Amino acid sequence: MATTPVASVLFVCVHNAGRSQMAAGFLSHLAGGQVEVRSAGSLPAEQVNPAAVEVMNEVGIDISGSAPKLLTTDAVQASDYVITMGCGDACPVFPGRKYLDWEFDDPAGKGVEDVRRIRDQIKDRVESLVAGIRQEGHSGRADP
């Protein structure tokens, strides 16, 4: 029997190739189907950052099948939580959503050691997010 997700989260970054992809990978892995996960960018890259794929594989999470996606108003409107990844991206704002900005270094052009550090910081934030969502026991959205 399938479980209905208790919340929906959208991670947004300009290129949707590193930080937002790692965050989405962690949330999908850690939430165990309790959260619907999306990621997008205002100027999506051609592919996910290979260093991000490599460091996520090191912790048993495969994001190699992910592809950068264009940020749409529909994706924002369908999400309970909209989390920008410290890249100054502008998102449409809808009442009843929780907007968070998580500032992390951009992994673009960085070596694997730096990307590992960013990965670990993202994991810590995602773990806190999952705990908060579980504590609330319902979505962050005010409207039905």
DSSP file with accessible surface (Angstrom, degrees, kcal/mol):
  #  RESIDUE AA STRUCTURE BP1 BP2  ACC     N-H-->O    O-->H-N    N-H-->O    O-->H-N    TCO  KAPPA ALPHA  PHI   PSI    X-CA   Y-CA   Z-CA
    1    1 A M              0   0  236      0, 0.0     2,-0.1     0, 0.0     0, 0.0   0.000 360.0 360.0 360.0 125.5    0.0    0.0    0.0
    2    2 A A        -     0   0   97      1,-0.1     2,-0.4     0, 0.0    31,-0.0  -0.434 360.0-132.4 -74.9 145.4    1.5    3.3   -1.1
    3    3 A T        -     0   0  109     -2,-0.1    -1,-0.1    30,-0.0     3,-0.0  -0.807  16.2-125.2 -96.9 139.1    1.9    6.1    1.4
    4    4 A T        -     0   0  119     -2,-0.4    32,-0.0     1,-0.1    -1,-0.0  -0.689  34.2-110.7 -81.0 129.3    0.7    9.6    0.6
    5    5 A P        -     0   0   57      0, 0.0    30,-0.2     0, 0.0    29,-0.2  -0.302  16.6-147.8 -58.4 143.6    3.5   12.1    1.0
    6    6 A V  S    S+     0   0   52     28,-3.0     2,-0.3     1,-0.2    29,-0.2   0.595  77.1   9.8 -88.1 -12.5    3.0   14.5    4.0
    7    7 A A  E     -a   35   0A   3     27,-0.9    29,-3.0   132,-0.1     2,-0.4  -0.983  62.9-135.0-158.5 163.8    4.8   17.3    2.3
    8    8 A S  E     -a   36   0A   3     -2,-0.3    73,-2.3    27,-0.2    72,-1.8  -0.996  20.3-166.1-128.5 131.8    6.3   18.5   -1.0
    9    9 A V  E     -ab  37  81A   0     27,-3.1    29,-2.5    -2,-0.4     2,-0.5  -0.966   6.1-164.6-124.1 134.3    9.7   20.2   -1.2
   10   10 A L  E     -ab  38  82A   1     71,-2.7    73,-3.3    -2,-0.4     2,-0.5  -0.978   6.3-159.1-117.2 122.0   11.2   22.1   -4.1
   11   11 A F  E     -ab  39  83A   0     27,-2.3    29,-2.1    -2,-0.5     2,-0.4  -0.892  14.7-165.7 -98.8 129.6   15.0   22.8   -4.1
   12   12 A V  E     +ab  40  84A   0     71,-3.0    73,-2.3    -2,-0.5     2,-0.3  -0.962  19.2 153.2-123.9 132.6   16.0   25.7   -6.4
   13   13 A C        -     0   0    5     27,-1.9    29,-0.4    -2,-0.4    30,-0.2  -0.954  52.1-105.2-146.1 160.8   19.3   26.8   -7.7
   14   14 A V  S    S+     0   0   30     -2,-0.3    29,-2.6    27,-0.2    57,-0.2   0.953 116.9  20.0 -55.1 -54.4   20.3   28.7  -10.8
   15   15 A H  S    S-     0   0   87     29,-0.2    30,-2.4    27,-0.1    -1,-0.2   0.600  86.8-142.6 -96.6 -10.2   21.7   25.7  -12.7
   16   16 A N  S    S+     0   0    1     24,-0.3    25,-0.1    28,-0.2    53,-0.1   0.881  71.4 109.3  50.4  42.6   20.1   22.8  -10.9
   17   17 A A  S    S+     0   0   14     31,-0.1    32,-2.8    51,-0.1    35,-0.2   0.565  81.3   4.1-123.0 -14.5   23.3   20.9  -11.3
   18   18 A G  S  > S+     0   0    8     30,-0.2     4,-2.8    34,-0.1     5,-0.2   0.418 123.2  30.2-134.6 -84.9   24.9   20.6   -7.9
   19   19 A R  H  > S+     0   0   13      1,-0.2     4,-2.7     2,-0.2     5,-0.2   0.915 123.2  44.4 -56.5 -50.9   23.5   21.8   -4.6
   20   20 A S  H  > S+     0   0    0      1,-0.2     4,-2.3     2,-0.2    -1,-0.2   0.869 114.2  50.9 -66.9 -33.3   19.8   21.4   -5.4
   21   21 A Q  H  > S+     0   0    3      2,-0.2     4,-2.3     1,-0.2    -1,-0.2   0.912 111.7  46.9 -69.7 -40.8   20.5   17.9   -7.0
   22   22 A M  H  X S+     0   0    0     -4,-2.8     4,-2.7     2,-0.2     5,-0.2   0.931 112.9  49.7 -65.6 -42.5   22.4   16.7   -3.9
   23   23 A A  H  X S+     0   0    0     -4,-2.7     4,-2.8    -5,-0.2     5,-0.2   0.927 111.4  48.6 -61.6 -43.9   19.7   18.1   -1.6
   24   24 A A  H  X S+     0   0   10     -4,-2.3     4,-2.7     2,-0.2     5,-0.2   0.911 111.0  51.3 -63.4 -40.3   17.0   16.3   -3.6
   25   25 A G  H  X S+     0   0   10     -4,-2.3     4,-2.1     1,-0.2    -2,-0.2   0.935 112.2  45.6 -62.2 -45.2   19.0   13.1   -3.5
   26   26 A F  H  X S+     0   0    3     -4,-2.7     4,-3.2     2,-0.2     5,-0.3   0.930 113.4  49.2 -63.6 -45.3   19.4   13.2    0.2
   27   27 A L  H  X S+     0   0    0     -4,-2.8     4,-2.5     2,-0.2     5,-0.2   0.934 110.9  49.4 -64.1 -43.1   15.7   14.1    0.8
   28   28 A S  H  X>S+     0   0   70     -4,-2.7     4,-0.6    -5,-0.2     5,-0.5   0.919 117.0  43.4 -58.7 -41.7   14.5   11.3   -1.4
   29   29 A H  H  <5S+     0   0  114     -4,-2.1     3,-0.3    -5,-0.2    -2,-0.2   0.921 120.2  38.8 -70.6 -44.8   16.8    8.9    0.4
   30   30 A L  H  <5S+     0   0   48     -4,-3.2    -2,-0.2     1,-0.2    -3,-0.2   0.764 109.4  57.7 -82.2 -27.4   16.1   10.1    4.0
   31   31 A A  H ><5S-     0   0    0     -4,-2.5     3,-1.9    -5,-0.3    -1,-0.2   0.618  88.5-144.5 -84.5 -12.3   12.4   10.8    3.8
   32   32 A G  T 3<5S-     0   0   63     -4,-0.6    -3,-0.1    -3,-0.3    -4,-0.1   0.875  70.3 -47.3  54.9  43.0   11.4    7.3    2.8
   33   33 A G  T 3 <S+     0   0   47     -5,-0.5    -1,-0.3     2,-0.2    -5,-0.1   0.439 115.6 109.7  81.9  -1.9    8.6    8.3    0.5
   34   34 A Q  S <  S+     0   0   69     -3,-1.9   -28,-3.0   -29,-0.2   -27,-0.9   0.612  75.9  49.4 -79.9 -13.1    7.0   10.7    3.1
   35   35 A V  E    S-a    7   0A  12    -30,-0.2     2,-0.5   -29,-0.2   -27,-0.2  -0.994  76.7-134.6-131.3 132.8    8.0   13.7    1.1
   36   36 A E  E     -a    8   0A  90    -29,-3.0   -27,-3.1    -2,-0.4     2,-0.4  -0.736  31.9-153.1 -81.7 129.7    7.5   14.5   -2.6
   37   37 A V  E     +a    9   0A  35     -2,-0.5     2,-0.3   -29,-0.2   -27,-0.2  -0.910  21.1 166.6-117.1 132.3   10.8   15.9   -3.8
   38   38 A R  E     -a   10   0A  56    -29,-2.5   -27,-2.3    -2,-0.4     2,-0.3  -0.956   9.6-172.5-133.1 157.1   11.5   18.3   -6.7
   39   39 A S  E     +a   11   0A   7     -2,-0.3     2,-0.3   -29,-0.2   -27,-0.2  -0.987  13.4 157.5-146.8 152.6   14.4   20.4   -7.9
   40   40 A A  E     -a   12   0A   4    -29,-2.1   -27,-1.9    -2,-0.3     2,-0.3  -0.977  21.3-145.5-163.1 168.7   14.7   23.0  -10.6
   41   41 A G  B     -d   70   0B   0     28,-2.5    30,-2.6    -2,-0.3   -27,-0.2  -0.984  22.9-130.7-144.8 155.1   16.8   26.0  -11.8
   42   42 A S  S    S+     0   0   44    -29,-0.4   -27,-0.1    -2,-0.3   -28,-0.1   0.790 112.7  22.5 -76.1 -27.3   16.2   29.3  -13.6
   43   43 A L  S    S-     0   0  114    -29,-2.6    -1,-0.3   -30,-0.2    27,-0.1  -0.627  92.1-154.9-134.0  73.5   19.0   28.6  -16.1
   44   44 A P        -     0   0   44      0, 0.0   -28,-0.2     0, 0.0   -29,-0.2  -0.177  11.3-127.3 -58.7 140.6   19.4   24.7  -16.0
   45   45 A A        -     0   0   35    -30,-2.4     3,-0.1     2,-0.1    -4,-0.1  -0.191  24.3-106.8 -73.6 174.5   22.7   23.3  -17.0
   46   46 A E  S    S-     0   0  190      1,-0.2     2,-0.3    21,-0.1    -1,-0.1   0.817  95.9  -1.0 -72.7 -33.3   23.2   20.6  -19.6
   47   47 A Q  S    S-     0   0  123     20,-0.1     2,-0.2     0, 0.0    -1,-0.2  -0.966  85.3 -82.7-151.8 165.3   23.9   17.9  -17.0
   48   48 A V        -     0   0   12     18,-0.4   -30,-0.2    -2,-0.3   -31,-0.1  -0.494  62.9 -90.8 -70.8 141.8   24.3   17.3  -13.3
   49   49 A N     >  -     0   0   28    -32,-2.8     4,-2.1    -2,-0.2     3,-0.5  -0.353  31.6-141.1 -55.1 121.4   27.8   18.2  -12.0
   50   50 A P  H  > S+     0   0   81      0, 0.0     4,-2.5     0, 0.0    -1,-0.2   0.843 101.7  55.6 -58.3 -33.6   30.0   15.1  -12.3
   51   51 A A  H  > S+     0   0   14      2,-0.2     4,-2.6     1,-0.2     5,-0.2   0.888 106.6  50.7 -66.6 -36.3   31.7   15.8   -8.9
   52   52 A A  H  > S+     0   0    0     -3,-0.5     4,-2.0     2,-0.2     5,-0.2   0.923 110.5  49.1 -65.2 -42.7   28.2   16.0   -7.2
   53   53 A V  H  X S+     0   0   24     -4,-2.1     4,-2.3     1,-0.2    10,-0.2   0.944 112.2  49.7 -60.1 -45.0   27.3   12.6   -8.8
   54   54 A E  H  X S+     0   0   96     -4,-2.5     4,-1.5     1,-0.2    -2,-0.2   0.933 112.0  44.9 -62.0 -48.2   30.7   11.2   -7.5
   55   55 A V  H  X S+     0   0    0     -4,-2.6     4,-0.5     1,-0.2    -1,-0.2   0.825 112.4  51.9 -71.9 -28.1   30.4   12.4   -3.9
   56   56 A M  H ><>S+     0   0    0     -4,-2.0     5,-2.5    -5,-0.2     3,-1.2   0.893 105.8  55.1 -71.7 -36.7   26.8   11.3   -3.7
   57   57 A N  H ><5S+     0   0   81     -4,-2.3     3,-1.8     1,-0.3    -2,-0.2   0.865  98.3  64.3 -60.1 -34.4   27.8    7.8   -4.9
   58   58 A E  H 3<5S+     0   0   83     -4,-1.5    -1,-0.3     1,-0.3    -2,-0.2   0.775 106.4  42.6 -60.3 -26.9   30.3    7.7   -2.1
   59   59 A V  T <<5S-     0   0   59     -3,-1.2    -1,-0.3    -4,-0.5    -2,-0.2   0.167 125.8 -99.5-106.4  16.6   27.4    7.8    0.4
   60   60 A G  T < 5S+     0   0   61     -3,-1.8     2,-0.5     1,-0.2    -3,-0.2   0.694  84.4 122.5  80.9  20.2   25.3    5.4   -1.5
   61   61 A I      < -     0   0   13     -5,-2.5     2,-0.7    -8,-0.1    -2,-0.2  -0.969  47.8-153.4-119.7 120.0   22.9    7.8   -3.3
   62   62 A D        +     0   0  106     -2,-0.5     3,-0.2     1,-0.1    -9,-0.1  -0.826  27.9 158.8 -96.9 111.2   22.8    7.7   -7.1
   63   63 A I    >   +     0   0    4     -2,-0.7     3,-1.8   -10,-0.2    -1,-0.1   0.211  45.1 107.8-109.5  13.7   21.8   11.0   -8.7
   64   64 A S  T 3  S+     0   0   71      1,-0.3   -16,-0.2   -11,-0.2    -1,-0.1   0.765  75.8  55.6 -65.1 -24.0   23.4   10.1  -12.1
   65   65 A G  T 3  S+     0   0   79     -3,-0.2    -1,-0.3     2,-0.0     2,-0.1   0.491  88.2 102.9 -86.6  -1.2   19.9    9.6  -13.6
   66   66 A S    <   -     0   0   47     -3,-1.8   -18,-0.4   -49,-0.0    -3,-0.1  -0.470  53.5-163.1 -80.4 153.5   18.9   13.1  -12.6
   67   67 A A        -     0   0   57     -2,-0.1   -20,-0.1   -20,-0.1   -21,-0.1  -0.996  29.0-100.3-136.3 140.9   18.7   16.0  -15.1
   68   68 A P        -     0   0   21      0, 0.0     2,-0.3     0, 0.0   -52,-0.1  -0.337  43.2-159.7 -57.8 139.0   18.6   19.7  -14.5
   69   69 A K        -     0   0   96    -53,-0.1   -28,-2.5     3,-0.0     2,-0.3  -0.924  19.7-106.3-125.1 152.1   15.0   21.0  -14.9
   70   70 A L  B     -d   41   0B 110     -2,-0.3     2,-0.3   -30,-0.2   -28,-0.2  -0.556  36.8-115.3 -77.8 133.2   13.6   24.5  -15.6
   71   71 A L        -     0   0   26    -30,-2.6     2,-0.3    -2,-0.3    -1,-0.1  -0.515  39.4-173.3 -67.2 129.2   12.0   26.2  -12.7
   72   72 A T     >  -     0   0   64     -2,-0.3     4,-1.6     1,-0.1     5,-0.2  -0.909  37.0-123.1-124.5 156.1    8.3   26.7  -13.3
   73   73 A T  H  > S+     0   0   73     -2,-0.3     4,-2.9     1,-0.2     5,-0.2   0.889 113.6  58.8 -60.8 -38.2    5.5   28.6  -11.5
   74   74 A D  H  > S+     0   0  120      1,-0.2     4,-2.1     2,-0.2    -1,-0.2   0.891 102.6  52.1 -59.7 -41.1    3.6   25.3  -11.3
   75   75 A A  H  4 S+     0   0   15      2,-0.2     4,-0.3     1,-0.2    -1,-0.2   0.907 112.8  45.1 -63.6 -40.4    6.5   23.6   -9.5
   76   76 A V  H >< S+     0   0    0     -4,-1.6     3,-1.7     1,-0.2    -2,-0.2   0.952 112.9  50.1 -66.6 -46.2    6.5   26.3   -6.9
   77   77 A Q  H 3< S+     0   0   90     -4,-2.9    -2,-0.2     1,-0.3    -1,-0.2   0.844 109.2  52.4 -63.6 -30.5    2.8   26.4   -6.5
   78   78 A A  T 3< S+     0   0   37     -4,-2.1     2,-0.3    -5,-0.2    -1,-0.3   0.472  97.5  87.7 -84.6  -0.1    2.7   22.6   -6.0
   79   79 A S    <   -     0   0    0     -3,-1.7   -70,-0.2    -4,-0.3     3,-0.1  -0.782  57.2-160.8-107.9 144.9    5.3   22.7   -3.2
   80   80 A D  S    S+     0   0   11    -72,-1.8    18,-2.8    -2,-0.3     2,-0.4   0.824  88.4  34.5 -82.2 -38.7    4.8   23.1    0.5
   81   81 A Y  E     -bc   9  98A   8    -73,-2.3   -71,-2.7    16,-0.2     2,-0.5  -0.976  65.9-167.6-121.0 131.4    8.5   24.1    1.0
   82   82 A V  E     -bc  10  99A   0     16,-3.0    18,-2.5    -2,-0.4     2,-0.6  -0.979  10.8-172.3-120.0 116.0   10.6   26.1   -1.4
   83   83 A I  E     -bc  11 100A   0    -73,-3.3   -71,-3.0    -2,-0.5     2,-0.3  -0.938   8.2-159.1-117.5 112.6   14.2   26.0   -0.6
   84   84 A T  E     -bc  12 101A  22     16,-2.6    18,-3.2    -2,-0.6     2,-0.3  -0.674  18.2-134.1 -86.9 147.7   16.7   28.2   -2.5
   85   85 A M        -     0   0    0    -73,-2.3    19,-0.5    -2,-0.3    18,-0.1  -0.244  50.9 -86.6-103.0  43.6   20.3   27.1   -2.4
   86   86 A G  S    S+     0   0   23     -2,-0.3    17,-0.1    17,-0.2    20,-0.1   0.768  97.3 114.6  68.2  27.8   22.0   30.4   -1.7
   87   87 A C  S    S-     0   0   32    -75,-0.2    -1,-0.1    15,-0.1   -74,-0.1   0.181  85.8-110.7-118.2  16.3   22.4   31.4   -5.3
   88   88 A G        +     0   0   77      1,-0.2     2,-0.1   -75,-0.0   -75,-0.1   0.702  57.6 164.7  70.0  18.5   20.2   34.5   -5.3
   89   89 A D        -     0   0   26    -77,-0.2     2,-0.5     1,-0.1    -1,-0.2  -0.449  33.5-132.9 -71.9 140.9   17.5   32.9   -7.4
   90   90 A A        -     0   0   84     -2,-0.1    -1,-0.1    -6,-0.0     3,-0.0  -0.831  24.6-170.8 -95.3 128.7   14.1   34.6   -7.6
   91   91 A C        -     0   0   25     -2,-0.5   -18,-0.1    -9,-0.0     2,-0.0  -0.916  31.4-103.2-115.7 147.3   11.1   32.4   -7.1
   92   92 A P        -     0   0   41      0, 0.0     2,-0.5     0, 0.0   -20,-0.0  -0.406  40.7-134.2 -61.1 143.8    7.5   33.2   -7.5
   93   93 A V        -     0   0  113     -2,-0.0   -16,-0.1     6,-0.0   -20,-0.0  -0.915  25.0-179.6-110.3 127.6    5.9   33.6   -4.1
   94   94 A F    >   -     0   0   42     -2,-0.5     3,-1.3   -18,-0.1     0, 0.0  -0.972  34.0-104.2-122.8 140.1    2.6   32.0   -3.2
   95   95 A P  T 3  S+     0   0  116      0, 0.0    48,-0.2     0, 0.0     3,-0.1  -0.264 101.3  29.7 -59.3 147.0    0.8   32.4    0.2
   96   96 A G  T 3  S+     0   0   28      1,-0.3    46,-0.6    45,-0.1     2,-0.3   0.379  90.9 113.9  87.7  -3.9    1.0   29.4    2.5
   97   97 A R    <   -     0   0   26     -3,-1.3     2,-0.6    44,-0.2    -1,-0.3  -0.706  65.3-126.3 -96.0 153.5    4.4   28.0    1.4
   98   98 A K  E     -c   81   0A  76    -18,-2.8   -16,-3.0    -2,-0.3     2,-0.5  -0.885  24.4-160.9 -98.0 123.0    7.4   28.0    3.5
   99   99 A Y  E     +c   82   0A  78     -2,-0.6     2,-0.3   -18,-0.2   -16,-0.2  -0.923  13.3 174.9-107.6 127.1   10.4   29.7    1.9
  100  100 A L  E     -c   83   0A  67    -18,-2.5   -16,-2.6    -2,-0.5     2,-0.5  -0.964  19.9-151.0-128.7 146.8   13.9   28.9    3.1
  101  101 A D  E     -c   84   0A  80     -2,-0.3     2,-0.6   -18,-0.2   -16,-0.2  -0.978  10.2-169.2-120.5 117.4   17.3   30.0    1.8
  102  102 A W        -     0   0   17    -18,-3.2     2,-0.6    -2,-0.5   -15,-0.1  -0.928  12.7-149.0-105.4 115.9   20.2   27.7    2.4
  103  103 A E        +     0   0  144     -2,-0.6     2,-0.3   -18,-0.1   -17,-0.2  -0.766  30.0 153.2 -92.4 119.5   23.5   29.2    1.7
  104  104 A F        -     0   0   17     -2,-0.6   -85,-0.1   -19,-0.5    14,-0.0  -0.972  49.3 -94.0-135.6 153.2   26.2   26.9    0.5
  105  105 A D        -     0   0   78     -2,-0.3   -86,-0.1     1,-0.1   -18,-0.1  -0.323  47.1-106.0 -60.5 149.5   29.2   27.3   -1.8
  106  106 A D        -     0   0   64      1,-0.1    -1,-0.1   -20,-0.1   -20,-0.0  -0.670  22.2-152.2 -79.2 125.0   28.6   26.6   -5.4
  107  107 A P    >   +     0   0    0      0, 0.0     3,-2.4     0, 0.0    -1,-0.1   0.634  55.9 122.8 -74.9  -9.4   30.3   23.3   -6.3
  108  108 A A  T 3  S+     0   0   56      1,-0.3     3,-0.1   -57,-0.0    -2,-0.1  -0.271  86.0   2.0 -57.1 127.1   30.7   24.3   -9.9
  109  109 A G  T 3  S+     0   0   89      1,-0.2    -1,-0.3     0, 0.0     2,-0.2   0.476 104.5 124.3  76.7   2.8   34.4   24.1  -10.9
  110  110 A K    <   -     0   0   77     -3,-2.4    -1,-0.2     1,-0.1   -59,-0.1  -0.627  62.2-109.2 -95.6 156.8   35.4   22.8   -7.5
  111  111 A G     >  -     0   0   45     -2,-0.2     4,-2.2    -3,-0.1     3,-0.3  -0.246  36.0 -98.0 -77.1 168.7   37.4   19.6   -6.7
  112  112 A V  H  > S+     0   0   36      1,-0.2     4,-2.7     2,-0.2     5,-0.2   0.860 120.7  58.2 -58.3 -38.6   35.9   16.6   -5.1
  113  113 A E  H  > S+     0   0  138      1,-0.2     4,-1.6     2,-0.2    -1,-0.2   0.931 109.9  43.5 -59.7 -45.7   37.2   17.5   -1.6
  114  114 A D  H  > S+     0   0   72     -3,-0.3     4,-2.1     1,-0.2    -1,-0.2   0.899 113.0  51.7 -66.0 -39.6   35.3   20.8   -1.7
  115  115 A V  H  X S+     0   0    0     -4,-2.2     4,-3.0     1,-0.2    -2,-0.2   0.878 105.7  55.9 -68.0 -34.2   32.2   19.2   -3.1
  116  116 A R  H  X S+     0   0   62     -4,-2.7     4,-2.5     2,-0.2    -1,-0.2   0.919 107.1  49.8 -60.1 -43.9   32.3   16.5   -0.3
  117  117 A R  H  X S+     0   0   90     -4,-1.6     4,-2.0     2,-0.2    -2,-0.2   0.933 112.4  46.6 -61.7 -45.1   32.3   19.4    2.3
  118  118 A I  H  X S+     0   0    0     -4,-2.1     4,-2.6     1,-0.2    -2,-0.2   0.931 110.8  53.7 -62.5 -44.3   29.3   21.0    0.6
  119  119 A R  H  X S+     0   0   20     -4,-3.0     4,-2.7     1,-0.2    -2,-0.2   0.925 108.3  49.1 -55.0 -46.4   27.6   17.6    0.4
  120  120 A D  H  X S+     0   0   70     -4,-2.5     4,-2.0     1,-0.2    -1,-0.2   0.883 110.3  50.4 -66.1 -36.8   28.0   17.0    4.1
  121  121 A Q  H  X S+     0   0   74     -4,-2.0     4,-1.9     2,-0.2    -1,-0.2   0.915 111.4  48.8 -65.4 -41.9   26.6   20.5    4.9
  122  122 A I  H  X S+     0   0    0     -4,-2.6     4,-2.7     1,-0.2     5,-0.2   0.925 108.1  54.4 -63.7 -43.0   23.6   19.8    2.7
  123  123 A K  H  X S+     0   0   74     -4,-2.7     4,-2.8     1,-0.2     5,-0.2   0.923 106.6  51.6 -57.7 -44.6   23.0   16.5    4.4
  124  124 A D  H  X S+     0   0   98     -4,-2.0     4,-1.9     1,-0.2    -1,-0.2   0.920 112.1  46.0 -58.9 -44.9   22.9   18.1    7.8
  125  125 A R  H  X S+     0   0  101     -4,-1.9     4,-2.3     2,-0.2    -1,-0.2   0.903 112.5  49.9 -65.3 -42.2   20.3   20.6    6.6
  126  126 A V  H  X S+     0   0    0     -4,-2.7     4,-2.9     2,-0.2     5,-0.2   0.912 107.8  53.7 -66.2 -39.3   18.2   18.0    4.9
  127  127 A E  H  X S+     0   0   76     -4,-2.8     4,-2.3    -5,-0.2    -1,-0.2   0.918 110.4  47.4 -60.0 -42.1   18.3   15.8    8.1
  128  128 A S  H  X S+     0   0   86     -4,-1.9     4,-2.4    -5,-0.2    -1,-0.2   0.896 111.0  51.9 -64.9 -39.9   17.0   18.8   10.1
  129  129 A L  H  X S+     0   0   16     -4,-2.3     4,-2.7     2,-0.2     5,-0.2   0.941 109.3  49.1 -61.7 -45.8   14.3   19.4    7.4
  130  130 A V  H  X S+     0   0    8     -4,-2.9     4,-2.7     1,-0.2     5,-0.2   0.932 111.0  50.4 -60.6 -44.0   13.1   15.8    7.6
  131  131 A A  H  X S+     0   0   58     -4,-2.3     4,-2.3    -5,-0.2    -1,-0.2   0.918 111.7  48.4 -60.7 -43.0   12.9   15.9   11.4
  132  132 A G  H  X S+     0   0   27     -4,-2.4     4,-2.3     2,-0.2    -2,-0.2   0.908 111.5  48.6 -64.6 -42.6   10.9   19.2   11.2
  133  133 A I  H  X S+     0   0    2     -4,-2.7     4,-2.2     1,-0.2     5,-0.5   0.933 113.0  47.9 -63.6 -43.1    8.5   17.8    8.6
  134  134 A R  H  < S+     0   0  125     -4,-2.7    -2,-0.2    -5,-0.2    -1,-0.2   0.888 110.4  52.2 -65.3 -37.6    8.0   14.6   10.7
  135  135 A Q  H  < S+     0   0  174     -4,-2.3    -1,-0.2    -5,-0.2    -2,-0.2   0.911 110.7  47.0 -65.2 -42.1    7.5   16.7   13.8
  136  136 A E  H  < S-     0   0   62     -4,-2.3    -1,-0.2    -5,-0.2    -2,-0.2   0.854  91.9-155.9 -66.2 -36.3    4.8   18.8   12.1
  137  137 A G     <  +     0   0   51     -4,-2.2     2,-0.3    -5,-0.2    -3,-0.1   0.578  65.5  56.6  72.4   7.4    3.2   15.6   10.8
  138  138 A H  S    S-     0   0  113     -5,-0.5    -1,-0.2     0, 0.0    -2,-0.1  -0.952  96.3 -71.1-156.4 174.5    1.6   17.5    7.9
  139  139 A S        -     0   0   34     -2,-0.3  -132,-0.1     1,-0.1  -133,-0.0  -0.221  34.1-125.5 -70.8 162.8    2.5   19.8    5.1
  140  140 A G  S    S+     0   0   15   -132,-0.2     2,-0.3   -42,-0.1    -1,-0.1   0.523  78.3 108.1 -82.7  -4.7    3.7   23.3    5.5
  141  141 A R        -     0   0   56      1,-0.1   -44,-0.2   -44,-0.1   -45,-0.1  -0.531  55.8-158.9 -82.1 137.7    1.0   24.6    3.2
  142  142 A A  S    S+     0   0   92    -46,-0.6    -1,-0.1    -2,-0.3   -46,-0.1   0.801  73.3  71.4 -83.1 -29.9   -1.9   26.5    4.7
  143  143 A D              0   0   71    -48,-0.2    -2,-0.1     1,-0.1     0, 0.0  -0.520 360.0 360.0 -89.3 156.7   -4.3   26.0    1.8
  144  144 A P              0   0  161      0, 0.0    -1,-0.1     0, 0.0    -2,-0.1  -0.183 360.0 360.0 -66.7 360.0   -5.8   22.5    1.0
